[in-house]
Amino acid sequence: MVDLFFVLSGFVIYSAYGNKLNSAKEVLQFQFLRFGRLYPVHLTFLLVALGIETLKYILQAYFGIESHSKAPFVQNNLAAFLRELFLVKAFWPNETAMSFNSPAWSISAEFYTYVIFALIIHWFREFKTLVFASIAIVSIYVLYAFDPEHYNFMLRCLAGFFVGCLTAYGIQKVKKYPHDGVYKLSIWLIPLSIFWIIIIASTAQGYTGTALFIYPVSALLIAAITLSPANVFKRILSHAWLVWLGTISYSLYMAHGAVLWCYQQVIRILFHRPELMIHGISTPQFSALEAAGLITLFLLIAFIVSHITYLLIEKPFREKSRALLRSS
């Protein structure tokens, strides 16, 4: 689903800036706004993750309570902290990028992809779509032909983001020449593309072969929703709860790891259940019904924390970055 997000991100950014960024000043302003949008929440949960790591160390060193999964400050060491602090963790092997607040790998990849996008718009405006297509095709080809499973973060972002840019460009062209047949067909393409996304997400192994269809199918879904007239899918997506979820989605994405770690410690203290190692993480075991209740409670807490994060950190800093540009 992160790859679907990359496509959506490219679509949104191109729709907003594809015909702008005419000067070096506008390029810098664009990147500053992206920084103001991403970094405050990123830094907040990097510091939270550092606090968790420090707590694990204190518990181990002074109370003899060892971590169930990773020893403190081994994988999450100074080098890992600096990579995350400077948003460069996506350029390192995937395994080393899974440190501190691991979801930040995609923010790292996205941030530097924004830089590439802005420079292409500024320097290669007349044939930007050719450059977008070249980057997307080469990235997908490398993923398919070489399967660089330990170095694929930037490739995945470049592939998805620039497929999204091409999707936005194509939609703009289609809208210039409206055709009822295209709009009617798009309605039927929505459930079809959703079906294929579910199939890909549930069956793909790694990021090669059939998994790479996530990029064109995500583009198809975005185009179908955008081009279709009013329908049940648009009404569902316009529901207030889903709009709210979209609003807090970045904060939720960045916060959920820390919330989950804290939640698991409380569960361990309260229930003392046996644990199994699942994907390298020691996981308390419950019945299906108990787990469903605990998952529901976790989601509720994660939503609340994310909403507070959005109100206190994400939204104010985004507005401050915009205000700084207006004042300058």
N, C-alpha and C positions, 0 to 999 in steps of 0.2 A: 504493500500500500504506500510505502514511502516513494516508490517509483511513480505511482499514479500522482502523488503530490508533486513530484518534480515536473511532470507534464502540465499539471494544473498551474504550477508556479510560472512556468514559461509562458503559458497562455495569458495569465493575468498581467505579468510584467510587460509582455509585448503589447497587449491591448492598451496599457496605460502609457508606455514610453516608446513604442515602436516608431513613432513619427516625431519624436522629440530628441533631446540630447544633441543639439546642434553645435554646442561649443564645449570647450574643456571645462568651463565653469559649470555648465549643466551636468556634465558627467560627474564632476566632483560632488555636486549637490545631490545627484541621484544616489551615489554610493554612501554619502553621509546619511541620507534618509534610511537606506537599507541598514546601515550600522545602528542608527537610533531605533530601528524596528526590532533588530535581532539581539544586539549585544547586552542590553540591561537585563533581560530575562535570562540569557545565557550565563552572564556573570553571576547573577543571583544564585542559580542552581549549581554552578561550579563551586561557589563558596559553601553552599549547603552540603555538597558532596565532600568537600574538604573537611567540613565539620564532622560529617559521619565517619570519615576515615580516621580523624583524630580521636573520636569517641571509641572506635574499635581498638585503636592503639592503647588508649588509657585502660580500657577494660581488660585487654590482654596483658599489658605490662604490670598493672598494679592490682588486678583482681583475679588474674588467671583465667579469664573468660575469653576463649578463642573464637574467632570468626568461623561460622559454619561453611563459608565458601572461599573467600580470598583473604589471605593474611594482609594486615594493614600495611600500606605504603610499600608493597612489593610491585604489583602491577600499577597501582596508583602512586607513582613516585614523582620526584621533582620534574623530570623530563616530561612525563605525561601531563603534569599540571601546566607547564609552560606551553606545551603544544595546544592545550585546550584554551589557555588564557589568550593566546595569539591567534586562535581560530585556524590552526593549520593541521589539525589532527587527521583530516581526510587525506592528506598527502603521505601518511605513514601506512604501514601494513594494517589491514583490518583489525587484527588481533590487538595491536597496541592502541588502536583508536577506541577500543571498548573499555576505556578507563574513565574514572570519575563519573560524570553524567554522560553515559554512552550515547544517548540520542543526539548529542551535539555534533556527532560526525557529519550528519546531513546538513546542519547549519553551517559548518565549516565549508563543505563542498558548495553549498548554495551561495555563500557570501562571495567566493572567488569566481563562481560562475556569473554572478551579477557583474563583476568587473569585466569579464570577457564580453558579456552581452553589451555593456555600455560602450566599450571600445569598438566593437563591431559596428554598432549603430552610428557612432561618431566618425569612424575612419572609412567604413565600407558601406555607406548608406545606399549607394546605387545598386549594389549587388549583395545586400545583407542576407537575403533569403538563400542565395547560393552558398554563402559562408555558413549559415545556420544548418542547411541541409548537409553540407560536407562534414561539419563537426558531428552531427547526429549520426550520419551513416558510418563514419569512421569509428565512432565510439561503440555503436552497436556491433559493427564487424569485429572489432577487437574483443568485445565481450563474447561473441559467438565463436570466433576462430581460435582464440587463445585461452579463454576462460581464466582470466587472472583473478582467481577467487580471493587471493590475499591482497590485491591492489585494485579493487573495482569500485571504490566509493566515488571518486571523481568521474570515472567513466559513466557510471549509472546516472549521476546528476547531469552531466553534459548531454547524454543521450536523451533523457527525459525532458530536460528544460528546453532544448532546442527543437525537439519534436513539438512541444507545447507552443513555442514561438511560431513554428510553421503552421500549426493548427489555427492560431489566431490570425495569421496572414491569410490563410485559405478562407476562413470564415468571412473576413472583410471583403474578399473578392466575390464570394458567393452572394453576399448581401447587396452588392452593387447590381446584381442581375437576378432579382428575386424570381423564384419559380415555384409554383404550388406543389409540383411533384416532389421537389427536394424537401420542402417543409413537411409534407405528409410522410415521406419515407423516413425522415429523421425521428418521428414518433416511434416507429417500429424498431429503429436501431437502438433506442435507449435500453429496453429490456434485453435485447440481444447482446449488447456490449457489456451490460452488467453481468449477465450469465457467463460470458467468456472471461471476464475479470475474476469472478469467483472461481471458475475452473482453473485458471492460471495460478491464482494465489494459493489454491489448496493442493495442487498437484505438482507444481514446478519444483525442481531440485536445483538449488543454486541460481545463478544468473546467466545462464546460457541456454541454448536450444529454445524450447517452447516458452520458457520464462520471458524471453525478449519480446514476445508478442504483447506484453503488458504495455509497451509504449504506443504502438498503433491503436490498440483497443482502447486505451485510456483517451487517446486523441479522438477516437470515434465517439466515445461517450460524451466528451466535452462538446464536440461539434454538434452531436445530435440534440443535446439539451439546449444549447445556445440557439440552434436554428429552428427548433420545433415551436409551433404555436402553443398557446396555453393548453396544458394537459395535466393529468393527475400527477406526473412526476414533478412538474414545476410547482404544483400546489403543495406537494409534500415537502419539497426543498425550501419552500417559502414559509413553512410553519415556524412560528416564533421560537420554539424550542431548538429546532435545527439551526436557525439563524444565530441564536445564542451560542450553541455548541461550536459553530464556525467562528464566532467572535473570540471565544476563549481557546480555540484549538491549539494555537502556538504555545500558550502558557500551559495547557494540559500536556502537550507533547514533551515539553521540557521539565515539567514538574512530576510526571507520573512515576519516574524511577525512584526519586527520593521518597515520595509518598509510599510507594510499595515497600521500600526497605524498612521504613519506620513501622508500617502496618504489620509486616511480618514479625518484627521483634515483639510487638504487643501480642500477636497471636501465639508466639512461642512462650511468652511469659504466662499467658492466661490458660493455655490448653495443654502444653507439654506433649504434643503428638510426635510419633515417630516421623523421621524425615528420609527422603530419598534425594539423590543427586540427579537433577533433571537439567540437561544442557549446562552442566557445571555449576548449578545453583542448588543449594540444599533447600528442599521444599517440604514444609509440613504436610502431612497426609490427613485428608478428611473424606467423609462420604460425599457422594455427589450432591445430596441435598444441603449438607453443611457448607460445602464449597460454594454452591450457588448463592447462599445467603452471605457468606464472607466476601465473595466477589462483588455482589450488589452493594454491600456496605463500603468496600474499597472504592468502587466507582463513585459513590456519593461523596466520599471524603475527597477524592481526587478532583471532582468537579468543583467542590467548595473551595479547595486550595487554589485551583486554577482561576476561578472567578476572582478571588481576592488578589491573586498575582496580577491578573489583567488590570484590575482597578487601581492597584497601588504602584505597579511597576511598569507593565507593558504600555498601557494607555498614556499615563503621564509623560513617560520618556519619549514616546512617539510624538506627542503633541509638543513637547519642548524642542525636539529636533526640528520640527516644522516651523515653530515660532522663531528659532534661531536663524533659519534660512530667510524667513520673511523680514526679520529685523536687519539682516545683512544686505 
